[in-house]
Amino acid sequence: MTTLVDNPVIAQPPTQSVNGFDVERIREDFPILRQKVRGKPLVYLDSAATSQKPQVVIEAISNYYKAENANIHRGVYYLSELATKAYEDTRLKVKETINANSIKEIVFVRGTTEGINLVASSYGRKNVKESDEIVISAMEHHSNIVPWQMLCEETGAKLRVIPINDEGELMVDEFEKLLNKKTKLVAIVHTSNSLGTINPIKHLVDIAHDRNVPVLVDGAQALPHGKIDVKKLGCDFFVFSSHKVFGPTGVGVLYAKEALLEKMAPYQGGGDMIKSVTFEKTLYNDLPYRFEAGTPNIAGVIGLGKALDYVAGIGYEKIAAYEKELLNYATAALSSIKPLRIIGTAPEKAAVISFVIEGIHPHDVGTILDRDGIAIRTGHHCTQPVMARFNVPATSRASFAFYNTKAEADLLAKGIHNVIKMFRG
């Protein structure tokens, strides 16, 4: 049961941060943070699973259904033209946000998972054959493992895995050894959702490209924490989800180089991805529409556009600097707790802290923290191979965003102390 209160409740006085970053002002933009949960102020530390939404995003979605609701690309009347413009304006915003060459390279999908499946299906089936190899890493989300396993089962190709060290960093030397003439694709996460590790993507892309191997980057956890420039990264494919970057669920983006998209077959058939249809032959639409069959999540795409505007208005550099400060503060607070061990200690990290407490199951940790209104994620985080690598069944994960505070990090540490006291006396 949750209840709304008039204003956000904070544990300590407002705290200014580096670059004059006013987190308390930002928190006012997120209505959900004003809630009490089980009688306590909500401390939301699960943004890696899904981020909260600012009021401007909520209003944009509501306004579409109240004043603009119509199907896109197919109507010559006012509402359809209005909805189409708002939808396509977001495509342009995405192109500018990630610095793509053209809007033709921006394909709307349901999320990162569908974007990866699209590439596996449309690019993979054409280019990956028996005895070929696909390289992924040991820190991948299941969404960047299972589609490639399915492709390998279908084609007879092999999946090769880049190992990670005890700090949760990719072993780049081993990556280079895996690449050979049989390698047809590298699919790798930019930022680990369970470890927080930020991978050196440009360096990895350069290594792969030196061997003429294309690279797909899972950017779901990267874009919320910093500026992305696909030209500088050099990647061939980049995927991300709206709901991780303060937009609505059910929407994502696949960026792919235009030359690659031109050679890829449509992922699905239906309306809007065609130019003409007869019983004898179908002519497919131009890019990017040939990959967008059926009526899309129009309101969601419009909401994503507002989310990108909102984040850009704060500033990616300011966000990155504040979150780094917050991560360092929270890491120090949790590291001082003796029975607690942090899983994932790479020097380059996003604001994610996964941990285990000796003798206490993560699910128990999450359940007890919830009684204090503290929301963390517990489990394998869709990265079961990571759990196996560190020989743990699960972890507790606190993931921060720019609307979190040092006071909330203190509440987390206090809550963990209470958990330990309850179980260990």
DRENDO-1510 file (C-alpha; in Angstrom, 1 decimal, always signed):
<recs>
REC; n; res; u; v; w
REC; 1; MET; +0.0; +0.0; +0.0 .
REC; 2; THR; +1.4; +3.4; -1.0 .
REC; 3; THR; +0.1; +6.9; -0.1 .
REC; 4; LEU; +0.8; +10.3; -1.6 .
REC; 5; VAL; +2.1; +13.2; +0.4 .
REC; 6; ASP; +2.2; +16.8; -0.6 .
REC; 7; ASN; +6.0; +17.1; -0.8 .
REC; 8; PRO; +9.0; +14.8; -0.9 .
REC; 9; VAL; +10.2; +13.7; +2.5 .
REC; 10; ILE; +14.0; +13.9; +2.9 .
REC; 11; ALA; +16.1; +12.5; +5.7 .
REC; 12; GLN; +18.6; +15.4; +5.8 .
REC; 13; PRO; +18.7; +19.0; +4.7 .
REC; 14; PRO; +19.0; +19.6; +0.9 .
REC; 15; THR; +22.5; +19.0; -0.3 .
REC; 16; GLN; +24.2; +20.9; -3.1 .
REC; 17; SER; +26.8; +18.9; -5.0 .
REC; 18; VAL; +29.5; +19.3; -7.6 .
REC; 19; ASN; +28.8; +21.8; -10.4 .
REC; 20; GLY; +26.0; +23.3; -8.2 .
REC; 21; PHE; +23.8; +20.2; -9.0 .
REC; 22; ASP; +20.6; +20.8; -7.0 .
REC; 23; VAL; +19.2; +17.3; -6.5 .
REC; 24; GLU; +16.3; +18.5; -4.3 .
REC; 25; ARG; +15.1; +20.7; -7.1 .
REC; 26; ILE; +15.3; +17.8; -9.5 .
REC; 27; ARG; +13.4; +15.5; -7.2 .
REC; 28; GLU; +10.4; +17.9; -7.4 .
REC; 29; ASP; +10.0; +16.8; -11.0 .
REC; 30; PHE; +9.3; +13.2; -10.1 .
REC; 31; PRO; +5.9; +12.8; -8.5 .
REC; 32; ILE; +6.5; +9.2; -7.4 .
REC; 33; LEU; +9.3; +10.2; -5.1 .
REC; 34; ARG; +6.8; +12.1; -2.9 .
REC; 35; GLN; +5.3; +8.8; -1.8 .
REC; 36; LYS; +5.4; +7.0; +1.5 .
REC; 37; VAL; +5.8; +3.3; +1.4 .
REC; 38; ARG; +4.7; +1.3; +4.5 .
REC; 39; GLY; +4.6; +4.6; +6.4 .
REC; 40; LYS; +8.2; +5.6; +5.4 .
REC; 41; PRO; +9.5; +8.0; +2.7 .
REC; 42; LEU; +10.2; +6.1; -0.5 .
REC; 43; VAL; +13.9; +5.5; -1.1 .
REC; 44; TYR; +14.0; +4.2; -4.7 .
REC; 45; LEU; +17.3; +2.5; -5.5 .
REC; 46; ASP; +16.3; +0.3; -8.5 .
REC; 47; SER; +16.8; +2.6; -11.5 .
REC; 48; ALA; +18.9; -0.1; -13.3 .
REC; 49; ALA; +15.7; -2.1; -13.5 .
REC; 50; THR; +13.5; +0.9; -14.5 .
REC; 51; SER; +14.0; +4.6; -13.9 .
REC; 52; GLN; +11.3; +6.9; -12.6 .
REC; 53; LYS; +9.5; +9.3; -14.9 .
REC; 54; PRO; +9.5; +13.1; -14.6 .
REC; 55; GLN; +6.2; +15.0; -14.8 .
REC; 56; VAL; +6.9; +16.3; -18.3 .
REC; 57; VAL; +7.0; +12.7; -19.6 .
REC; 58; ILE; +3.8; +11.8; -17.8 .
REC; 59; GLU; +2.1; +14.8; -19.2 .
REC; 60; ALA; +3.3; +14.2; -22.7 .
REC; 61; ILE; +1.8; +10.7; -22.7 .
REC; 62; SER; -1.4; +11.9; -21.2 .
REC; 63; ASN; -1.7; +14.8; -23.6 .
REC; 64; TYR; -1.3; +12.4; -26.6 .
REC; 65; TYR; -4.3; +10.4; -25.5 .
REC; 66; LYS; -6.3; +13.5; -24.6 .
REC; 67; ALA; -5.6; +15.7; -27.6 .
REC; 68; GLU; -3.6; +13.9; -30.3 .
REC; 69; ASN; -4.7; +10.3; -30.4 .
REC; 70; ALA; -4.6; +9.0; -33.9 .
REC; 71; ASN; -2.6; +6.5; -36.0 .
REC; 72; ILE; +0.6; +7.8; -37.7 .
REC; 73; HIS; +1.8; +7.8; -41.3 .
REC; 74; ARG; -1.6; +6.8; -42.7 .
REC; 75; GLY; -3.9; +9.7; -42.2 .
REC; 76; VAL; -4.4; +13.0; -44.1 .
REC; 77; TYR; -6.4; +14.6; -41.3 .
REC; 78; TYR; -5.2; +16.9; -38.6 .
REC; 79; LEU; -4.8; +14.6; -35.6 .
REC; 80; SER; -2.9; +12.0; -37.6 .
REC; 81; GLU; -0.6; +14.7; -38.9 .
REC; 82; LEU; -0.1; +16.0; -35.4 .
REC; 83; ALA; +0.7; +12.5; -34.0 .
REC; 84; THR; +3.0; +11.7; -36.9 .
REC; 85; LYS; +5.0; +14.9; -36.4 .
REC; 86; ALA; +5.4; +14.2; -32.7 .
REC; 87; TYR; +6.5; +10.6; -33.4 .
REC; 88; GLU; +9.0; +11.6; -36.0 .
REC; 89; ASP; +10.3; +14.5; -33.9 .
REC; 90; THR; +11.4; +11.9; -31.4 .
REC; 91; ARG; +13.3; +10.0; -34.1 .
REC; 92; LEU; +15.2; +13.2; -34.9 .
REC; 93; LYS; +15.9; +13.7; -31.2 .
REC; 94; VAL; +17.3; +10.2; -30.9 .
REC; 95; LYS; +19.5; +10.8; -33.9 .
REC; 96; GLU; +20.9; +14.0; -32.4 .
REC; 97; THR; +21.2; +12.5; -28.9 .
REC; 98; ILE; +23.5; +9.6; -30.0 .
REC; 99; ASN; +25.0; +11.5; -33.0 .
REC; 100; ALA; +23.9; +9.1; -35.7 .
REC; 101; ASN; +24.4; +10.1; -39.3 .
REC; 102; SER; +20.7; +9.9; -40.4 .
REC; 103; ILE; +17.2; +9.3; -39.1 .
REC; 104; LYS; +17.3; +6.3; -41.4 .
REC; 105; GLU; +19.6; +4.7; -38.9 .
REC; 106; ILE; +17.0; +5.0; -36.0 .
REC; 107; VAL; +14.6; +2.1; -35.7 .
REC; 108; PHE; +11.9; +2.1; -33.0 .
REC; 109; VAL; +11.4; -1.2; -31.2 .
REC; 110; ARG; +9.8; -2.4; -28.0 .
REC; 111; GLY; +13.1; -2.3; -26.0 .
REC; 112; THR; +16.7; -3.4; -26.0 .
REC; 113; THR; +15.6; -7.0; -26.0 .
REC; 114; GLU; +13.7; -6.7; -29.3 .
REC; 115; GLY; +16.5; -4.6; -30.8 .
REC; 116; ILE; +19.0; -7.4; -30.2 .
REC; 117; ASN; +16.5; -10.0; -31.5 .
REC; 118; LEU; +16.0; -7.9; -34.6 .
REC; 119; VAL; +19.7; -7.9; -35.3 .
REC; 120; ALA; +20.1; -11.6; -34.5 .
REC; 121; SER; +17.2; -12.4; -36.9 .
REC; 122; SER; +17.7; -9.9; -39.8 .
REC; 123; TYR; +21.5; -9.6; -39.8 .
REC; 124; GLY; +22.5; -12.9; -38.1 .
REC; 125; ARG; +20.5; -15.4; -40.2 .
REC; 126; LYS; +22.0; -13.9; -43.4 .
REC; 127; ASN; +25.6; -13.6; -42.2 .
REC; 128; VAL; +26.2; -16.3; -39.7 .
REC; 129; LYS; +26.7; -19.9; -41.0 .
REC; 130; GLU; +27.7; -23.2; -39.6 .
REC; 131; SER; +31.1; -23.2; -37.8 .
REC; 132; ASP; +31.1; -19.4; -37.6 .
REC; 133; GLU; +31.5; -17.7; -34.2 .
REC; 134; ILE; +29.8; -15.0; -32.2 .
REC; 135; VAL; +31.7; -13.4; -29.4 .
REC; 136; ILE; +29.9; -12.0; -26.3 .
REC; 137; SER; +31.1; -11.4; -22.7 .
REC; 138; ALA; +30.6; -13.1; -19.4 .
REC; 139; MET; +28.8; -10.1; -18.0 .
REC; 140; GLU; +26.0; -10.0; -20.5 .
REC; 141; HIS; +22.3; -9.6; -19.7 .
REC; 142; HIS; +20.3; -12.6; -20.7 .
REC; 143; SER; +18.9; -10.5; -23.5 .
REC; 144; ASN; +22.4; -10.4; -25.1 .
REC; 145; ILE; +23.0; -14.1; -24.6 .
REC; 146; VAL; +19.8; -16.0; -25.5 .
REC; 147; PRO; +19.2; -14.5; -29.0 .
REC; 148; TRP; +22.7; -15.5; -30.0 .
REC; 149; GLN; +22.3; -19.0; -28.5 .
REC; 150; MET; +19.1; -19.4; -30.5 .
REC; 151; LEU; +21.0; -18.2; -33.7 .
REC; 152; CYS; +23.8; -20.7; -33.0 .
REC; 153; GLU; +21.4; -23.5; -32.5 .
REC; 154; GLU; +19.7; -22.7; -35.8 .
REC; 155; THR; +22.9; -22.2; -37.8 .
REC; 156; GLY; +25.4; -24.5; -36.2 .
REC; 157; ALA; +27.6; -21.5; -35.2 .
REC; 158; LYS; +29.5; -21.3; -31.9 .
REC; 159; LEU; +29.2; -18.9; -29.0 .
REC; 160; ARG; +32.5; -17.7; -27.6 .
REC; 161; VAL; +32.7; -15.8; -24.2 .
REC; 162; ILE; +35.1; -13.1; -23.1 .
REC; 163; PRO; +36.1; -13.8; -19.4 .
REC; 164; ILE; +36.0; -11.3; -16.6 .
REC; 165; ASN; +38.4; -10.8; -13.7 .
REC; 166; ASP; +37.7; -10.7; -10.0 .
REC; 167; GLU; +37.0; -7.0; -10.1 .
REC; 168; GLY; +34.4; -7.5; -12.8 .
REC; 169; GLU; +36.4; -6.1; -15.7 .
REC; 170; LEU; +36.6; -7.6; -19.1 .
REC; 171; MET; +39.9; -9.3; -19.9 .
REC; 172; VAL; +40.8; -7.5; -23.1 .
REC; 173; ASP; +43.8; -9.7; -23.9 .
REC; 174; GLU; +41.5; -12.7; -23.9 .
REC; 175; PHE; +39.1; -10.9; -26.1 .
REC; 176; GLU; +41.7; -10.3; -28.7 .
REC; 177; LYS; +42.6; -14.0; -28.6 .
REC; 178; LEU; +39.0; -15.0; -29.3 .
REC; 179; LEU; +38.8; -13.1; -32.5 .
REC; 180; ASN; +39.6; -15.0; -35.7 .
REC; 181; LYS; +38.5; -15.5; -39.3 .
REC; 182; LYS; +35.4; -17.4; -38.1 .
REC; 183; THR; +34.2; -14.4; -35.9 .
REC; 184; LYS; +31.1; -12.9; -37.6 .
REC; 185; LEU; +29.9; -10.6; -34.8 .
REC; 186; VAL; +30.8; -9.2; -31.4 .
REC; 187; ALA; +27.8; -8.4; -29.1 .
REC; 188; ILE; +28.8; -6.7; -25.9 .
REC; 189; VAL; +27.3; -4.7; -23.1 .
REC; 190; HIS; +28.5; -1.1; -22.6 .
REC; 191; THR; +27.6; -0.9; -18.9 .
REC; 192; SER; +26.9; -4.0; -16.8 .
REC; 193; ASN; +23.5; -3.9; -15.0 .
REC; 194; SER; +24.7; -6.3; -12.3 .
REC; 195; LEU; +28.3; -5.1; -11.7 .
REC; 196; GLY; +28.2; -1.5; -12.8 .
REC; 197; THR; +31.3; -2.0; -14.9 .
REC; 198; ILE; +31.8; +0.4; -17.8 .
REC; 199; ASN; +33.5; -1.3; -20.6 .
REC; 200; PRO; +36.1; +0.4; -22.9 .
REC; 201; ILE; +33.7; +0.2; -25.9 .
REC; 202; LYS; +35.7; +2.3; -28.4 .
REC; 203; HIS; +38.8; +0.2; -27.7 .
REC; 204; LEU; +36.9; -3.0; -28.1 .
REC; 205; VAL; +35.3; -1.8; -31.3 .
REC; 206; ASP; +38.6; -0.8; -32.7 .
REC; 207; ILE; +40.1; -4.2; -32.0 .
REC; 208; ALA; +37.1; -5.9; -33.7 .
REC; 209; HIS; +37.1; -3.6; -36.7 .
REC; 210; ASP; +40.8; -4.3; -37.2 .
REC; 211; ARG; +39.7; -7.8; -38.0 .
REC; 212; ASN; +36.6; -6.6; -40.0 .
REC; 213; VAL; +34.2; -7.9; -37.3 .
REC; 214; PRO; +31.0; -5.8; -36.7 .
REC; 215; VAL; +30.0; -4.9; -33.2 .
REC; 216; LEU; +26.6; -4.6; -31.5 .
REC; 217; VAL; +26.6; -2.6; -28.2 .
REC; 218; ASP; +23.9; -3.1; -25.6 .
REC; 219; GLY; +23.6; +0.4; -24.3 .
REC; 220; ALA; +20.6; +0.0; -22.0 .
REC; 221; GLN; +22.5; +0.9; -18.9 .
REC; 222; ALA; +24.9; +3.4; -20.5 .
REC; 223; LEU; +22.7; +6.2; -21.9 .
REC; 224; PRO; +21.0; +7.0; -18.6 .
REC; 225; HIS; +24.4; +7.8; -17.0 .
REC; 226; GLY; +26.3; +9.7; -19.7 .
REC; 227; LYS; +26.5; +11.1; -23.3 .
REC; 228; ILE; +26.6; +8.5; -26.1 .
REC; 229; ASP; +28.2; +9.3; -29.5 .
REC; 230; VAL; +27.9; +6.3; -31.8 .
REC; 231; LYS; +30.3; +7.9; -34.3 .
REC; 232; LYS; +33.0; +8.1; -31.7 .
REC; 233; LEU; +32.3; +4.6; -30.4 .
REC; 234; GLY; +32.4; +3.4; -34.0 .
REC; 235; CYS; +29.9; +0.6; -33.3 .
REC; 236; ASP; +27.8; -0.9; -36.0 .
REC; 237; PHE; +24.7; -1.5; -33.8 .
REC; 238; PHE; +23.6; +0.2; -30.6 .
REC; 239; VAL; +20.4; -0.6; -28.7 .
REC; 240; PHE; +18.8; +1.0; -25.7 .
REC; 241; SER; +15.4; +1.1; -23.8 .
REC; 242; SER; +13.3; +4.1; -23.1 .
REC; 243; HIS; +12.3; +3.0; -19.6 .
REC; 244; LYS; +15.9; +3.1; -18.5 .
REC; 245; VAL; +16.4; +6.7; -19.6 .
REC; 246; PHE; +13.4; +8.2; -17.7 .
REC; 247; GLY; +10.9; +7.5; -20.5 .
REC; 248; PRO; +7.9; +5.0; -20.6 .
REC; 249; THR; +8.1; +1.2; -20.9 .
REC; 250; GLY; +7.5; -0.7; -24.1 .
REC; 251; VAL; +9.8; +1.5; -26.3 .
REC; 252; GLY; +13.4; +1.1; -27.4 .
REC; 253; VAL; +15.7; +2.1; -30.2 .
REC; 254; LEU; +18.0; +0.2; -32.5 .
REC; 255; TYR; +20.7; +2.3; -34.1 .
REC; 256; ALA; +22.3; +0.6; -37.1 .
REC; 257; LYS; +24.6; +1.9; -39.8 .
REC; 258; GLU; +22.6; +2.6; -42.8 .
REC; 259; ALA; +24.7; +0.4; -45.1 .
REC; 260; LEU; +24.0; -2.6; -42.9 .
REC; 261; LEU; +20.3; -1.9; -42.6 .
REC; 262; GLU; +20.0; -1.7; -46.4 .
REC; 263; LYS; +21.2; -5.3; -46.6 .
REC; 264; MET; +19.0; -6.6; -43.8 .
REC; 265; ALA; +15.7; -8.3; -44.4 .
REC; 266; PRO; +12.6; -7.1; -42.5 .
REC; 267; TYR; +12.3; -8.5; -39.0 .
REC; 268; GLN; +8.4; -8.7; -39.2 .
REC; 269; GLY; +5.8; -8.3; -41.9 .
REC; 270; GLY; +2.6; -6.2; -41.8 .
REC; 271; GLY; +1.4; -2.7; -42.2 .
REC; 272; ASP; +3.6; +0.4; -42.6 .
REC; 273; MET; +6.7; -1.7; -43.5 .
REC; 274; ILE; +5.5; -2.0; -47.1 .
REC; 275; LYS; +5.3; +0.2; -50.3 .
REC; 276; SER; +2.9; -2.1; -52.1 .
REC; 277; VAL; +1.5; -5.6; -51.7 .
REC; 278; THR; +0.1; -8.0; -54.2 .
REC; 279; PHE; -0.4; -11.8; -53.9 .
REC; 280; GLU; +2.6; -12.2; -56.1 .
REC; 281; LYS; +5.0; -9.8; -54.5 .
REC; 282; THR; +5.6; -7.3; -51.7 .
REC; 283; LEU; +7.8; -4.2; -52.1 .
REC; 284; TYR; +9.3; -3.1; -48.8 .
REC; 285; ASN; +9.3; +0.4; -47.5 .
REC; 286; ASP; +12.3; +2.7; -47.2 .
REC; 287; LEU; +14.5; +2.9; -44.1 .
REC; 288; PRO; +13.8; +2.9; -41.3 .
REC; 289; TYR; +10.2; +2.0; -41.8 .
REC; 290; ARG; +10.7; -1.5; -43.2 .
REC; 291; PHE; +11.7; -2.6; -39.7 .
REC; 292; GLU; +8.6; -1.0; -38.0 .
REC; 293; ALA; +5.7; -3.3; -38.9 .
REC; 294; GLY; +2.3; -2.5; -37.4 .
REC; 295; THR; +1.0; +0.3; -35.2 .
REC; 296; PRO; +3.8; +1.3; -32.8 .
REC; 297; ASN; +3.7; +2.5; -29.3 .
REC; 298; ILE; +3.1; +6.1; -30.4 .
REC; 299; ALA; +2.5; +7.6; -27.0 .
REC; 300; GLY; +5.6; +5.8; -25.7 .
REC; 301; VAL; +7.8; +7.2; -28.5 .
REC; 302; ILE; +6.5; +10.7; -27.8 .
REC; 303; GLY; +7.2; +10.2; -24.1 .
REC; 304; LEU; +10.8; +9.0; -24.9 .
REC; 305; GLY; +11.3; +12.3; -26.8 .
REC; 306; LYS; +10.3; +14.3; -23.8 .
REC; 307; ALA; +12.6; +12.2; -21.6 .
REC; 308; LEU; +15.5; +12.9; -23.8 .
REC; 309; ASP; +14.7; +16.6; -23.7 .
REC; 310; TYR; +14.5; +16.5; -19.9 .
REC; 311; VAL; +17.9; +14.7; -19.5 .
REC; 312; ALA; +19.6; +17.0; -22.0 .
REC; 313; GLY; +18.2; +20.0; -20.1 .
REC; 314; ILE; +20.0; +18.9; -17.0 .
REC; 315; GLY; +23.2; +18.1; -18.9 .
REC; 316; TYR; +24.9; +14.7; -19.3 .
REC; 317; GLU; +28.2; +16.0; -17.9 .
REC; 318; LYS; +26.5; +17.3; -14.7 .
REC; 319; ILE; +24.6; +14.0; -14.3 .
REC; 320; ALA; +27.8; +11.9; -14.7 .
REC; 321; ALA; +29.7; +14.1; -12.2 .
REC; 322; TYR; +26.9; +14.0; -9.6 .
REC; 323; GLU; +26.4; +10.2; -10.0 .
REC; 324; LYS; +30.1; +9.6; -9.6 .
REC; 325; GLU; +30.1; +11.6; -6.4 .
REC; 326; LEU; +27.1; +9.7; -5.2 .
REC; 327; LEU; +28.5; +6.3; -6.1 .
REC; 328; ASN; +31.8; +7.1; -4.2 .
REC; 329; TYR; +29.8; +8.2; -1.2 .
REC; 330; ALA; +27.6; +5.1; -1.1 .
REC; 331; THR; +30.4; +2.7; -1.9 .
REC; 332; ALA; +32.4; +4.1; +1.1 .
REC; 333; ALA; +29.3; +3.8; +3.4 .
REC; 334; LEU; +28.7; +0.2; +2.4 .
REC; 335; SER; +32.3; -0.8; +2.4 .
REC; 336; SER; +32.6; +0.0; +6.1 .
REC; 337; ILE; +30.0; -2.7; +6.9 .
REC; 338; LYS; +32.1; -5.7; +7.8 .
REC; 339; PRO; +30.0; -8.7; +6.7 .
REC; 340; LEU; +29.1; -7.0; +3.4 .
REC; 341; ARG; +31.1; -7.7; +0.2 .
REC; 342; ILE; +30.6; -5.7; -2.9 .
REC; 343; ILE; +30.5; -7.7; -6.2 .
REC; 344; GLY; +31.9; -5.6; -9.0 .
REC; 345; THR; +34.7; -3.3; -8.0 .
REC; 346; ALA; +36.0; -2.1; -11.4 .
REC; 347; PRO; +37.6; +1.4; -11.4 .
REC; 348; GLU; +35.2; +2.5; -14.1 .
REC; 349; LYS; +31.7; +2.0; -12.8 .
REC; 350; ALA; +28.2; +3.4; -13.2 .
REC; 351; ALA; +26.2; +4.1; -10.1 .
REC; 352; VAL; +25.4; +0.5; -9.3 .
REC; 353; ILE; +26.4; -1.4; -6.2 .
REC; 354; SER; +25.8; -5.1; -6.0 .
REC; 355; PHE; +26.6; -6.8; -2.7 .
REC; 356; VAL; +26.2; -9.9; -0.6 .
REC; 357; ILE; +26.1; -10.2; +3.2 .
REC; 358; GLU; +27.6; -13.3; +4.7 .
REC; 359; GLY; +24.9; -15.7; +6.0 .
REC; 360; ILE; +21.9; -13.6; +4.8 .
REC; 361; HIS; +20.1; -14.3; +1.6 .
REC; 362; PRO; +19.6; -11.3; -0.7 .
REC; 363; HIS; +15.9; -11.8; -0.8 .
REC; 364; ASP; +15.8; -11.4; +3.0 .
REC; 365; VAL; +17.8; -8.2; +2.7 .
REC; 366; GLY; +15.4; -6.8; +0.1 .
REC; 367; THR; +12.3; -7.8; +2.1 .
REC; 368; ILE; +13.5; -6.2; +5.3 .
REC; 369; LEU; +14.7; -3.0; +3.6 .
REC; 370; ASP; +11.3; -2.7; +2.0 .
REC; 371; ARG; +9.8; -2.3; +5.5 .
REC; 372; ASP; +11.7; +0.9; +5.7 .
REC; 373; GLY; +10.6; +2.1; +2.3 .
REC; 374; ILE; +13.9; +1.2; +0.7 .
REC; 375; ALA; +13.5; -0.4; -2.8 .
REC; 376; ILE; +16.4; -2.4; -4.0 .
REC; 377; ARG; +16.6; -5.3; -6.5 .
REC; 378; THR; +17.5; -8.8; -5.3 .
REC; 379; GLY; +18.2; -11.9; -7.4 .
REC; 380; HIS; +20.4; -12.7; -10.4 .
REC; 381; HIS; +19.4; -9.6; -12.3 .
REC; 382; CYS; +19.1; -11.6; -15.6 .
REC; 383; THR; +22.8; -12.2; -15.4 .
REC; 384; GLN; +23.0; -15.8; -14.1 .
REC; 385; PRO; +26.5; -16.4; -15.6 .
REC; 386; VAL; +27.8; -13.4; -13.6 .
REC; 387; MET; +26.4; -15.0; -10.4 .
REC; 388; ALA; +28.1; -18.3; -11.4 .
REC; 389; ARG; +31.4; -16.4; -12.0 .
REC; 390; PHE; +31.4; -15.0; -8.5 .
REC; 391; ASN; +30.0; -18.1; -6.9 .
REC; 392; VAL; +26.9; -16.5; -5.4 .
REC; 393; PRO; +23.3; -17.5; -6.0 .
REC; 394; ALA; +22.2; -13.9; -6.1 .
REC; 395; THR; +23.1; -10.4; -5.0 .
REC; 396; SER; +21.4; -7.3; -3.5 .
REC; 397; ARG; +21.7; -4.4; -5.9 .
REC; 398; ALA; +21.3; -0.7; -5.2 .
REC; 399; SER; +21.3; +1.3; -8.4 .
REC; 400; PHE; +21.3; +5.1; -8.2 .
REC; 401; ALA; +20.1; +7.9; -10.6 .
REC; 402; PHE; +20.6; +11.6; -10.5 .
REC; 403; TYR; +17.4; +12.0; -8.4 .
REC; 404; ASN; +18.9; +10.0; -5.5 .
REC; 405; THR; +20.7; +11.7; -2.6 .
REC; 406; LYS; +23.5; +11.0; -0.1 .
REC; 407; ALA; +20.9; +11.0; +2.6 .
REC; 408; GLU; +19.3; +8.0; +0.8 .
REC; 409; ALA; +22.6; +6.3; +0.7 .
REC; 410; ASP; +22.9; +6.8; +4.5 .
REC; 411; LEU; +19.4; +5.3; +4.9 .
REC; 412; LEU; +20.5; +2.3; +2.9 .
REC; 413; ALA; +23.5; +1.8; +5.1 .
REC; 414; LYS; +21.4; +2.2; +8.2 .
REC; 415; GLY; +18.9; -0.3; +6.9 .
REC; 416; ILE; +21.6; -2.9; +6.1 .
REC; 417; HIS; +22.9; -2.5; +9.7 .
REC; 418; ASN; +19.4; -3.3; +10.9 .
REC; 419; VAL; +19.2; -6.3; +8.7 .
REC; 420; ILE; +22.5; -7.6; +10.1 .
REC; 421; LYS; +21.4; -6.9; +13.6 .
REC; 422; MET; +18.2; -8.8; +13.0 .
REC; 423; PHE; +19.9; -11.9; +11.6 .
REC; 424; ARG; +23.2; -11.9; +13.5 .
REC; 425; GLY; +22.4; -10.1; +16.7 .
</recs>
